[in-house]
Amino acid sequence: MATTMYFEEVVRDQGDKTSMEIELGRSSFYPEDSIYLKVDDKLVIMDRATAKRFVEAVAAVGSYHGFID
């Protein structure tokens, strides 16, 4: 499986009460390249339709907060 990691970090709650390990990247494990997401020790490799909706949602919330143009 070829992967390229784009994000890996322990993300902490603003109140520092909880945290989770998040890893995000691309995977070629299946015939169709797609996005993988690992939270704590649970891994999912999204099908292309789900990956598209995921990216659109993250971009929308990032745009709302002014994090992206």
mmJSON file of the N, C-alpha and C atoms, coordinates in Angstrom:
{"data_MODEL":{"atom_site":{
"group_PDB":["ATOM","ATOM","ATOM","ATOM","ATOM","ATOM","ATOM","ATOM","ATOM","ATOM","ATOM","ATOM","ATOM","ATOM","ATOM","ATOM","ATOM","ATOM","ATOM","ATOM","ATOM","ATOM","ATOM","ATOM","ATOM","ATOM","ATOM","ATOM","ATOM","ATOM","ATOM","ATOM","ATOM","ATOM","ATOM","ATOM","ATOM","ATOM","ATOM","ATOM","ATOM","ATOM","ATOM","ATOM","ATOM","ATOM","ATOM","ATOM","ATOM","ATOM","ATOM","ATOM","ATOM","ATOM","ATOM","ATOM","ATOM","ATOM","ATOM","ATOM","ATOM","ATOM","ATOM","ATOM","ATOM","ATOM","ATOM","ATOM","ATOM","ATOM","ATOM","ATOM","ATOM","ATOM","ATOM","ATOM","ATOM","ATOM","ATOM","ATOM","ATOM","ATOM","ATOM","ATOM","ATOM","ATOM","ATOM","ATOM","ATOM","ATOM","ATOM","ATOM","ATOM","ATOM","ATOM","ATOM","ATOM","ATOM","ATOM","ATOM","ATOM","ATOM","ATOM","ATOM","ATOM","ATOM","ATOM","ATOM","ATOM","ATOM","ATOM","ATOM","ATOM","ATOM","ATOM","ATOM","ATOM","ATOM","ATOM","ATOM","ATOM","ATOM","ATOM","ATOM","ATOM","ATOM","ATOM","ATOM","ATOM","ATOM","ATOM","ATOM","ATOM","ATOM","ATOM","ATOM","ATOM","ATOM","ATOM","ATOM","ATOM","ATOM","ATOM","ATOM","ATOM","ATOM","ATOM","ATOM","ATOM","ATOM","ATOM","ATOM","ATOM","ATOM","ATOM","ATOM","ATOM","ATOM","ATOM","ATOM","ATOM","ATOM","ATOM","ATOM","ATOM","ATOM","ATOM","ATOM","ATOM","ATOM","ATOM","ATOM","ATOM","ATOM","ATOM","ATOM","ATOM","ATOM","ATOM","ATOM","ATOM","ATOM","ATOM","ATOM","ATOM","ATOM","ATOM","ATOM","ATOM","ATOM","ATOM","ATOM","ATOM","ATOM","ATOM","ATOM","ATOM","ATOM","ATOM","ATOM","ATOM","ATOM","ATOM","ATOM","ATOM","ATOM","ATOM"],
"id":[1,2,3,4,5,6,7,8,9,10,11,12,13,14,15,16,17,18,19,20,21,22,23,24,25,26,27,28,29,30,31,32,33,34,35,36,37,38,39,40,41,42,43,44,45,46,47,48,49,50,51,52,53,54,55,56,57,58,59,60,61,62,63,64,65,66,67,68,69,70,71,72,73,74,75,76,77,78,79,80,81,82,83,84,85,86,87,88,89,90,91,92,93,94,95,96,97,98,99,100,101,102,103,104,105,106,107,108,109,110,111,112,113,114,115,116,117,118,119,120,121,122,123,124,125,126,127,128,129,130,131,132,133,134,135,136,137,138,139,140,141,142,143,144,145,146,147,148,149,150,151,152,153,154,155,156,157,158,159,160,161,162,163,164,165,166,167,168,169,170,171,172,173,174,175,176,177,178,179,180,181,182,183,184,185,186,187,188,189,190,191,192,193,194,195,196,197,198,199,200,201,202,203,204,205,206,207],
"type_symbol":["N","C","C","N","C","C","N","C","C","N","C","C","N","C","C","N","C","C","N","C","C","N","C","C","N","C","C","N","C","C","N","C","C","N","C","C","N","C","C","N","C","C","N","C","C","N","C","C","N","C","C","N","C","C","N","C","C","N","C","C","N","C","C","N","C","C","N","C","C","N","C","C","N","C","C","N","C","C","N","C","C","N","C","C","N","C","C","N","C","C","N","C","C","N","C","C","N","C","C","N","C","C","N","C","C","N","C","C","N","C","C","N","C","C","N","C","C","N","C","C","N","C","C","N","C","C","N","C","C","N","C","C","N","C","C","N","C","C","N","C","C","N","C","C","N","C","C","N","C","C","N","C","C","N","C","C","N","C","C","N","C","C","N","C","C","N","C","C","N","C","C","N","C","C","N","C","C","N","C","C","N","C","C","N","C","C","N","C","C","N","C","C","N","C","C","N","C","C","N","C","C","N","C","C","N","C","C"],
"label_atom_id":["N","CA","C","N","CA","C","N","CA","C","N","CA","C","N","CA","C","N","CA","C","N","CA","C","N","CA","C","N","CA","C","N","CA","C","N","CA","C","N","CA","C","N","CA","C","N","CA","C","N","CA","C","N","CA","C","N","CA","C","N","CA","C","N","CA","C","N","CA","C","N","CA","C","N","CA","C","N","CA","C","N","CA","C","N","CA","C","N","CA","C","N","CA","C","N","CA","C","N","CA","C","N","CA","C","N","CA","C","N","CA","C","N","CA","C","N","CA","C","N","CA","C","N","CA","C","N","CA","C","N","CA","C","N","CA","C","N","CA","C","N","CA","C","N","CA","C","N","CA","C","N","CA","C","N","CA","C","N","CA","C","N","CA","C","N","CA","C","N","CA","C","N","CA","C","N","CA","C","N","CA","C","N","CA","C","N","CA","C","N","CA","C","N","CA","C","N","CA","C","N","CA","C","N","CA","C","N","CA","C","N","CA","C","N","CA","C","N","CA","C","N","CA","C","N","CA","C","N","CA","C","N","CA","C","N","CA","C","N","CA","C"],
"label_alt_id":[null,null,null,null,null,null,null,null,null,null,null,null,null,null,null,null,null,null,null,null,null,null,null,null,null,null,null,null,null,null,null,null,null,null,null,null,null,null,null,null,null,null,null,null,null,null,null,null,null,null,null,null,null,null,null,null,null,null,null,null,null,null,null,null,null,null,null,null,null,null,null,null,null,null,null,null,null,null,null,null,null,null,null,null,null,null,null,null,null,null,null,null,null,null,null,null,null,null,null,null,null,null,null,null,null,null,null,null,null,null,null,null,null,null,null,null,null,null,null,null,null,null,null,null,null,null,null,null,null,null,null,null,null,null,null,null,null,null,null,null,null,null,null,null,null,null,null,null,null,null,null,null,null,null,null,null,null,null,null,null,null,null,null,null,null,null,null,null,null,null,null,null,null,null,null,null,null,null,null,null,null,null,null,null,null,null,null,null,null,null,null,null,null,null,null,null,null,null,null,null,null,null,null,null,null,null,null],
"label_comp_id":["MET","MET","MET","ALA","ALA","ALA","THR","THR","THR","THR","THR","THR","MET","MET","MET","TYR","TYR","TYR","PHE","PHE","PHE","GLU","GLU","GLU","GLU","GLU","GLU","VAL","VAL","VAL","VAL","VAL","VAL","ARG","ARG","ARG","ASP","ASP","ASP","GLN","GLN","GLN","GLY","GLY","GLY","ASP","ASP","ASP","LYS","LYS","LYS","THR","THR","THR","SER","SER","SER","MET","MET","MET","GLU","GLU","GLU","ILE","ILE","ILE","GLU","GLU","GLU","LEU","LEU","LEU","GLY","GLY","GLY","ARG","ARG","ARG","SER","SER","SER","SER","SER","SER","PHE","PHE","PHE","TYR","TYR","TYR","PRO","PRO","PRO","GLU","GLU","GLU","ASP","ASP","ASP","SER","SER","SER","ILE","ILE","ILE","TYR","TYR","TYR","LEU","LEU","LEU","LYS","LYS","LYS","VAL","VAL","VAL","ASP","ASP","ASP","ASP","ASP","ASP","LYS","LYS","LYS","LEU","LEU","LEU","VAL","VAL","VAL","ILE","ILE","ILE","MET","MET","MET","ASP","ASP","ASP","ARG","ARG","ARG","ALA","ALA","ALA","THR","THR","THR","ALA","ALA","ALA","LYS","LYS","LYS","ARG","ARG","ARG","PHE","PHE","PHE","VAL","VAL","VAL","GLU","GLU","GLU","ALA","ALA","ALA","VAL","VAL","VAL","ALA","ALA","ALA","ALA","ALA","ALA","VAL","VAL","VAL","GLY","GLY","GLY","SER","SER","SER","TYR","TYR","TYR","HIS","HIS","HIS","GLY","GLY","GLY","PHE","PHE","PHE","ILE","ILE","ILE","ASP","ASP","ASP"],
"label_asym_id":["A","A","A","A","A","A","A","A","A","A","A","A","A","A","A","A","A","A","A","A","A","A","A","A","A","A","A","A","A","A","A","A","A","A","A","A","A","A","A","A","A","A","A","A","A","A","A","A","A","A","A","A","A","A","A","A","A","A","A","A","A","A","A","A","A","A","A","A","A","A","A","A","A","A","A","A","A","A","A","A","A","A","A","A","A","A","A","A","A","A","A","A","A","A","A","A","A","A","A","A","A","A","A","A","A","A","A","A","A","A","A","A","A","A","A","A","A","A","A","A","A","A","A","A","A","A","A","A","A","A","A","A","A","A","A","A","A","A","A","A","A","A","A","A","A","A","A","A","A","A","A","A","A","A","A","A","A","A","A","A","A","A","A","A","A","A","A","A","A","A","A","A","A","A","A","A","A","A","A","A","A","A","A","A","A","A","A","A","A","A","A","A","A","A","A","A","A","A","A","A","A","A","A","A","A","A","A"],
"label_entity_id":["1","1","1","1","1","1","1","1","1","1","1","1","1","1","1","1","1","1","1","1","1","1","1","1","1","1","1","1","1","1","1","1","1","1","1","1","1","1","1","1","1","1","1","1","1","1","1","1","1","1","1","1","1","1","1","1","1","1","1","1","1","1","1","1","1","1","1","1","1","1","1","1","1","1","1","1","1","1","1","1","1","1","1","1","1","1","1","1","1","1","1","1","1","1","1","1","1","1","1","1","1","1","1","1","1","1","1","1","1","1","1","1","1","1","1","1","1","1","1","1","1","1","1","1","1","1","1","1","1","1","1","1","1","1","1","1","1","1","1","1","1","1","1","1","1","1","1","1","1","1","1","1","1","1","1","1","1","1","1","1","1","1","1","1","1","1","1","1","1","1","1","1","1","1","1","1","1","1","1","1","1","1","1","1","1","1","1","1","1","1","1","1","1","1","1","1","1","1","1","1","1","1","1","1","1","1","1"],
"label_seq_id":[1,1,1,2,2,2,3,3,3,4,4,4,5,5,5,6,6,6,7,7,7,8,8,8,9,9,9,10,10,10,11,11,11,12,12,12,13,13,13,14,14,14,15,15,15,16,16,16,17,17,17,18,18,18,19,19,19,20,20,20,21,21,21,22,22,22,23,23,23,24,24,24,25,25,25,26,26,26,27,27,27,28,28,28,29,29,29,30,30,30,31,31,31,32,32,32,33,33,33,34,34,34,35,35,35,36,36,36,37,37,37,38,38,38,39,39,39,40,40,40,41,41,41,42,42,42,43,43,43,44,44,44,45,45,45,46,46,46,47,47,47,48,48,48,49,49,49,50,50,50,51,51,51,52,52,52,53,53,53,54,54,54,55,55,55,56,56,56,57,57,57,58,58,58,59,59,59,60,60,60,61,61,61,62,62,62,63,63,63,64,64,64,65,65,65,66,66,66,67,67,67,68,68,68,69,69,69],
"pdbx_PDB_ins_code":[null,null,null,null,null,null,null,null,null,null,null,null,null,null,null,null,null,null,null,null,null,null,null,null,null,null,null,null,null,null,null,null,null,null,null,null,null,null,null,null,null,null,null,null,null,null,null,null,null,null,null,null,null,null,null,null,null,null,null,null,null,null,null,null,null,null,null,null,null,null,null,null,null,null,null,null,null,null,null,null,null,null,null,null,null,null,null,null,null,null,null,null,null,null,null,null,null,null,null,null,null,null,null,null,null,null,null,null,null,null,null,null,null,null,null,null,null,null,null,null,null,null,null,null,null,null,null,null,null,null,null,null,null,null,null,null,null,null,null,null,null,null,null,null,null,null,null,null,null,null,null,null,null,null,null,null,null,null,null,null,null,null,null,null,null,null,null,null,null,null,null,null,null,null,null,null,null,null,null,null,null,null,null,null,null,null,null,null,null,null,null,null,null,null,null,null,null,null,null,null,null,null,null,null,null,null,null],
"Cartn_x":[0.856,0.0,0.893,0.737,1.456,0.603,1.22,0.509,1.367,0.71,1.365,0.609,1.298,0.668,0.724,-0.391,-0.472,-0.66,-1.155,-1.409,-1.234,-0.482,-0.315,-0.082,-1.012,-0.895,-1.813,-1.388,-2.283,-3.052,-4.357,-5.197,-5.86,-5.686,-6.217,-7.439,-8.377,-9.55,-9.1,-9.835,-9.479,-9.387,-10.196,-10.16,-9.136,-8.384,-7.339,-7.878,-9.15,-9.756,-9.619,-9.454,-9.341,-8.474,-8.039,-7.224,-7.436,-7.013,-7.047,-5.892,-5.373,-4.328,-5.008,-4.664,-5.277,-4.182,-4.431,-3.547,-4.431,-4.016,-4.789,-3.846,-4.255,-3.404,-4.101,-3.306,-3.824,-3.341,-4.145,-3.835,-4.14,-3.295,-3.554,-3.765,-4.251,-4.507,-5.523,-6.568,-7.591,-7.285,-7.924,-7.635,-7.796,-8.728,-8.942,-8.246,-7.268,-6.64,-7.706,-7.522,-8.473,-7.831,-8.655,-8.211,-8.326,-7.304,-7.44,-7.455,-8.137,-8.237,-8.041,-7.101,-6.843,-7.049,-7.944,-8.203,-7.954,-7.036,-6.532,-6.027,-6.539,-6.006,-7.018,-8.044,-9.043,-8.75,-8.678,-8.33,-9.478,-9.797,-10.737,-10.108,-10.331,-9.947,-11.268,-11.537,-12.839,-12.971,-14.199,-14.455,-14.432,-14.305,-14.125,-15.287,-16.518,-17.68,-17.667,-17.352,-17.278,-16.118,-14.978,-13.812,-14.132,-14.858,-15.238,-16.113,-17.108,-17.974,-17.182,-16.259,-15.416,-14.582,-13.934,-13.103,-13.953,-15.108,-15.995,-16.426,-16.721,-17.141,-16.005,-14.813,-13.664,-13.34,-13.383,-13.129,-14.185,-15.444,-16.522,-16.341,-16.03,-15.845,-14.57,-13.528,-12.304,-12.547,-13.348,-13.695,-14.532,-15.485,-16.343,-15.501,-14.465,-13.616,-12.49,-12.425,-11.398,-10.021,-9.966,-8.679,-8.173,-9.072,-8.696,-9.393,-8.865,-9.467,-10.65],
"Cartn_y":[-1.179,0.0,1.229,2.077,3.348,4.414,5.152,6.235,7.484,8.608,9.894,10.58,10.838,11.478,12.991,13.66,15.117,15.785,15.028,15.604,14.508,14.798,13.875,14.719,14.627,15.464,14.946,15.176,14.969,16.279,16.223,17.415,17.477,18.617,18.795,19.704,19.385,20.215,21.584,22.644,23.999,24.079,23.319,23.312,22.333,21.684,20.71,19.563,19.196,18.109,16.756,16.784,15.531,15.763,14.684,14.78,13.532,13.629,12.466,12.559,11.396,11.324,11.252,12.193,12.226,12.131,11.288,11.166,11.17,11.908,12.035,11.958,11.25,11.162,10.468,10.063,9.336,7.901,7.019,5.601,4.967,4.043,3.275,1.798,1.526,0.148,-0.534,0.201,-0.322,0.143,-0.453,-0.066,1.44,2.095,3.526,4.28,5.141,5.985,6.766,6.956,7.749,8.287,8.829,9.428,8.409,8.38,7.6,8.551,8.129,8.897,7.927,8.275,7.454,8.33,7.924,8.645,7.656,8.058,7.149,5.913,4.758,3.618,3.026,3.798,3.337,3.957,3.129,3.568,3.276,4.262,4.042,4.59,3.872,4.346,4.603,5.861,6.261,5.892,5.545,5.42,6.838,6.953,8.27,9.221,8.718,9.586,10.156,9.336,9.803,10.777,10.467,11.35,12.734,12.777,14.058,14.868,14.227,14.928,15.389,14.572,14.914,16.161,16.177,17.32,18.575,18.451,19.608,20.157,19.272,19.711,20.407,19.841,20.456,21.804,21.88,23.154,24.193,23.775,24.706,25.286,24.443,24.951,25.793,25.426,26.229,27.58,27.62,28.87,29.749,29.148,29.884,30.602,29.95,30.529,31.406,31.523,32.345,31.711,30.376,29.674,29.46,29.498,29.348,30.426,30.731,31.766,31.224],
"Cartn_z":[0.0,0.0,0.0,-0.99,-1.036,-0.359,0.53,1.193,1.189,1.243,1.443,2.563,3.663,4.806,4.641,4.899,4.798,6.156,7.132,8.454,9.488,10.528,11.65,12.898,13.829,15.018,16.127,17.366,18.496,18.642,18.424,18.472,19.849,20.499,21.852,21.837,22.691,22.906,23.414,23.049,23.492,25.008,25.707,27.172,27.727,26.829,27.181,28.038,27.802,28.567,27.868,26.557,25.807,24.575,23.98,22.765,21.922,20.649,19.775,18.786,18.43,17.413,16.057,15.161,13.836,12.777,11.79,10.631,9.395,8.376,7.143,5.958,4.922,3.739,2.588,1.603,0.445,0.525,-0.002,0.025,-1.319,-1.72,-2.941,-2.6,-1.408,-0.983,-1.889,-2.249,-3.153,-4.577,-5.593,-6.972,-7.249,-6.545,-6.717,-5.59,-5.929,-4.909,-4.165,-2.872,-2.121,-0.855,0.02,1.27,2.39,3.252,4.467,5.65,6.691,7.922,9.079,9.949,11.127,12.354,13.233,14.479,15.607,16.511,17.536,16.791,16.983,16.234,15.266,14.899,13.928,12.57,11.549,10.2,9.245,8.397,7.294,6.015,4.929,3.603,2.891,2.606,2.067,0.601,0.201,-1.227,-1.81,-3.114,-3.743,-3.49,-3.498,-3.279,-1.861,-0.879,0.505,0.668,0.068,0.155,-0.412,-1.507,-2.112,-1.164,-0.548,0.409,1.633,2.091,3.234,2.935,1.782,1.388,1.233,0.61,0.453,1.81,2.762,4.096,4.84,4.781,5.457,4.817,3.498,2.811,3.171,3.281,3.614,5.014,5.978,7.341,7.425,6.689,6.651,6.032,4.984,4.338,5.271,5.96,6.902,7.952,8.423,9.471,8.896,7.587,6.968,6.93,7.065,7.042,5.615,4.636,3.228,2.429,1.269,0.417,-0.328],
"occupancy":[1.0,1.0,1.0,1.0,1.0,1.0,1.0,1.0,1.0,1.0,1.0,1.0,1.0,1.0,1.0,1.0,1.0,1.0,1.0,1.0,1.0,1.0,1.0,1.0,1.0,1.0,1.0,1.0,1.0,1.0,1.0,1.0,1.0,1.0,1.0,1.0,1.0,1.0,1.0,1.0,1.0,1.0,1.0,1.0,1.0,1.0,1.0,1.0,1.0,1.0,1.0,1.0,1.0,1.0,1.0,1.0,1.0,1.0,1.0,1.0,1.0,1.0,1.0,1.0,1.0,1.0,1.0,1.0,1.0,1.0,1.0,1.0,1.0,1.0,1.0,1.0,1.0,1.0,1.0,1.0,1.0,1.0,1.0,1.0,1.0,1.0,1.0,1.0,1.0,1.0,1.0,1.0,1.0,1.0,1.0,1.0,1.0,1.0,1.0,1.0,1.0,1.0,1.0,1.0,1.0,1.0,1.0,1.0,1.0,1.0,1.0,1.0,1.0,1.0,1.0,1.0,1.0,1.0,1.0,1.0,1.0,1.0,1.0,1.0,1.0,1.0,1.0,1.0,1.0,1.0,1.0,1.0,1.0,1.0,1.0,1.0,1.0,1.0,1.0,1.0,1.0,1.0,1.0,1.0,1.0,1.0,1.0,1.0,1.0,1.0,1.0,1.0,1.0,1.0,1.0,1.0,1.0,1.0,1.0,1.0,1.0,1.0,1.0,1.0,1.0,1.0,1.0,1.0,1.0,1.0,1.0,1.0,1.0,1.0,1.0,1.0,1.0,1.0,1.0,1.0,1.0,1.0,1.0,1.0,1.0,1.0,1.0,1.0,1.0,1.0,1.0,1.0,1.0,1.0,1.0,1.0,1.0,1.0,1.0,1.0,1.0,1.0,1.0,1.0,1.0,1.0,1.0],
"B_iso_or_equiv":[0.0,0.0,0.0,0.0,0.0,0.0,0.0,0.0,0.0,0.0,0.0,0.0,0.0,0.0,0.0,0.0,0.0,0.0,0.0,0.0,0.0,0.0,0.0,0.0,0.0,0.0,0.0,0.0,0.0,0.0,0.0,0.0,0.0,0.0,0.0,0.0,0.0,0.0,0.0,0.0,0.0,0.0,0.0,0.0,0.0,0.0,0.0,0.0,0.0,0.0,0.0,0.0,0.0,0.0,0.0,0.0,0.0,0.0,0.0,0.0,0.0,0.0,0.0,0.0,0.0,0.0,0.0,0.0,0.0,0.0,0.0,0.0,0.0,0.0,0.0,0.0,0.0,0.0,0.0,0.0,0.0,0.0,0.0,0.0,0.0,0.0,0.0,0.0,0.0,0.0,0.0,0.0,0.0,0.0,0.0,0.0,0.0,0.0,0.0,0.0,0.0,0.0,0.0,0.0,0.0,0.0,0.0,0.0,0.0,0.0,0.0,0.0,0.0,0.0,0.0,0.0,0.0,0.0,0.0,0.0,0.0,0.0,0.0,0.0,0.0,0.0,0.0,0.0,0.0,0.0,0.0,0.0,0.0,0.0,0.0,0.0,0.0,0.0,0.0,0.0,0.0,0.0,0.0,0.0,0.0,0.0,0.0,0.0,0.0,0.0,0.0,0.0,0.0,0.0,0.0,0.0,0.0,0.0,0.0,0.0,0.0,0.0,0.0,0.0,0.0,0.0,0.0,0.0,0.0,0.0,0.0,0.0,0.0,0.0,0.0,0.0,0.0,0.0,0.0,0.0,0.0,0.0,0.0,0.0,0.0,0.0,0.0,0.0,0.0,0.0,0.0,0.0,0.0,0.0,0.0,0.0,0.0,0.0,0.0,0.0,0.0,0.0,0.0,0.0,0.0,0.0,0.0],
"pdbx_formal_charge":[null,null,null,null,null,null,null,null,null,null,null,null,null,null,null,null,null,null,null,null,null,null,null,null,null,null,null,null,null,null,null,null,null,null,null,null,null,null,null,null,null,null,null,null,null,null,null,null,null,null,null,null,null,null,null,null,null,null,null,null,null,null,null,null,null,null,null,null,null,null,null,null,null,null,null,null,null,null,null,null,null,null,null,null,null,null,null,null,null,null,null,null,null,null,null,null,null,null,null,null,null,null,null,null,null,null,null,null,null,null,null,null,null,null,null,null,null,null,null,null,null,null,null,null,null,null,null,null,null,null,null,null,null,null,null,null,null,null,null,null,null,null,null,null,null,null,null,null,null,null,null,null,null,null,null,null,null,null,null,null,null,null,null,null,null,null,null,null,null,null,null,null,null,null,null,null,null,null,null,null,null,null,null,null,null,null,null,null,null,null,null,null,null,null,null,null,null,null,null,null,null,null,null,null,null,null,null],
"auth_seq_id":[1,1,1,2,2,2,3,3,3,4,4,4,5,5,5,6,6,6,7,7,7,8,8,8,9,9,9,10,10,10,11,11,11,12,12,12,13,13,13,14,14,14,15,15,15,16,16,16,17,17,17,18,18,18,19,19,19,20,20,20,21,21,21,22,22,22,23,23,23,24,24,24,25,25,25,26,26,26,27,27,27,28,28,28,29,29,29,30,30,30,31,31,31,32,32,32,33,33,33,34,34,34,35,35,35,36,36,36,37,37,37,38,38,38,39,39,39,40,40,40,41,41,41,42,42,42,43,43,43,44,44,44,45,45,45,46,46,46,47,47,47,48,48,48,49,49,49,50,50,50,51,51,51,52,52,52,53,53,53,54,54,54,55,55,55,56,56,56,57,57,57,58,58,58,59,59,59,60,60,60,61,61,61,62,62,62,63,63,63,64,64,64,65,65,65,66,66,66,67,67,67,68,68,68,69,69,69],
"auth_comp_id":["MET","MET","MET","ALA","ALA","ALA","THR","THR","THR","THR","THR","THR","MET","MET","MET","TYR","TYR","TYR","PHE","PHE","PHE","GLU","GLU","GLU","GLU","GLU","GLU","VAL","VAL","VAL","VAL","VAL","VAL","ARG","ARG","ARG","ASP","ASP","ASP","GLN","GLN","GLN","GLY","GLY","GLY","ASP","ASP","ASP","LYS","LYS","LYS","THR","THR","THR","SER","SER","SER","MET","MET","MET","GLU","GLU","GLU","ILE","ILE","ILE","GLU","GLU","GLU","LEU","LEU","LEU","GLY","GLY","GLY","ARG","ARG","ARG","SER","SER","SER","SER","SER","SER","PHE","PHE","PHE","TYR","TYR","TYR","PRO","PRO","PRO","GLU","GLU","GLU","ASP","ASP","ASP","SER","SER","SER","ILE","ILE","ILE","TYR","TYR","TYR","LEU","LEU","LEU","LYS","LYS","LYS","VAL","VAL","VAL","ASP","ASP","ASP","ASP","ASP","ASP","LYS","LYS","LYS","LEU","LEU","LEU","VAL","VAL","VAL","ILE","ILE","ILE","MET","MET","MET","ASP","ASP","ASP","ARG","ARG","ARG","ALA","ALA","ALA","THR","THR","THR","ALA","ALA","ALA","LYS","LYS","LYS","ARG","ARG","ARG","PHE","PHE","PHE","VAL","VAL","VAL","GLU","GLU","GLU","ALA","ALA","ALA","VAL","VAL","VAL","ALA","ALA","ALA","ALA","ALA","ALA","VAL","VAL","VAL","GLY","GLY","GLY","SER","SER","SER","TYR","TYR","TYR","HIS","HIS","HIS","GLY","GLY","GLY","PHE","PHE","PHE","ILE","ILE","ILE","ASP","ASP","ASP"],
"auth_asym_id":["A","A","A","A","A","A","A","A","A","A","A","A","A","A","A","A","A","A","A","A","A","A","A","A","A","A","A","A","A","A","A","A","A","A","A","A","A","A","A","A","A","A","A","A","A","A","A","A","A","A","A","A","A","A","A","A","A","A","A","A","A","A","A","A","A","A","A","A","A","A","A","A","A","A","A","A","A","A","A","A","A","A","A","A","A","A","A","A","A","A","A","A","A","A","A","A","A","A","A","A","A","A","A","A","A","A","A","A","A","A","A","A","A","A","A","A","A","A","A","A","A","A","A","A","A","A","A","A","A","A","A","A","A","A","A","A","A","A","A","A","A","A","A","A","A","A","A","A","A","A","A","A","A","A","A","A","A","A","A","A","A","A","A","A","A","A","A","A","A","A","A","A","A","A","A","A","A","A","A","A","A","A","A","A","A","A","A","A","A","A","A","A","A","A","A","A","A","A","A","A","A","A","A","A","A","A","A"],
"auth_atom_id":["N","CA","C","N","CA","C","N","CA","C","N","CA","C","N","CA","C","N","CA","C","N","CA","C","N","CA","C","N","CA","C","N","CA","C","N","CA","C","N","CA","C","N","CA","C","N","CA","C","N","CA","C","N","CA","C","N","CA","C","N","CA","C","N","CA","C","N","CA","C","N","CA","C","N","CA","C","N","CA","C","N","CA","C","N","CA","C","N","CA","C","N","CA","C","N","CA","C","N","CA","C","N","CA","C","N","CA","C","N","CA","C","N","CA","C","N","CA","C","N","CA","C","N","CA","C","N","CA","C","N","CA","C","N","CA","C","N","CA","C","N","CA","C","N","CA","C","N","CA","C","N","CA","C","N","CA","C","N","CA","C","N","CA","C","N","CA","C","N","CA","C","N","CA","C","N","CA","C","N","CA","C","N","CA","C","N","CA","C","N","CA","C","N","CA","C","N","CA","C","N","CA","C","N","CA","C","N","CA","C","N","CA","C","N","CA","C","N","CA","C","N","CA","C","N","CA","C","N","CA","C","N","CA","C","N","CA","C","N","CA","C"],
"pdbx_PDB_model_num":[1,1,1,1,1,1,1,1,1,1,1,1,1,1,1,1,1,1,1,1,1,1,1,1,1,1,1,1,1,1,1,1,1,1,1,1,1,1,1,1,1,1,1,1,1,1,1,1,1,1,1,1,1,1,1,1,1,1,1,1,1,1,1,1,1,1,1,1,1,1,1,1,1,1,1,1,1,1,1,1,1,1,1,1,1,1,1,1,1,1,1,1,1,1,1,1,1,1,1,1,1,1,1,1,1,1,1,1,1,1,1,1,1,1,1,1,1,1,1,1,1,1,1,1,1,1,1,1,1,1,1,1,1,1,1,1,1,1,1,1,1,1,1,1,1,1,1,1,1,1,1,1,1,1,1,1,1,1,1,1,1,1,1,1,1,1,1,1,1,1,1,1,1,1,1,1,1,1,1,1,1,1,1,1,1,1,1,1,1,1,1,1,1,1,1,1,1,1,1,1,1,1,1,1,1,1,1]
}}}
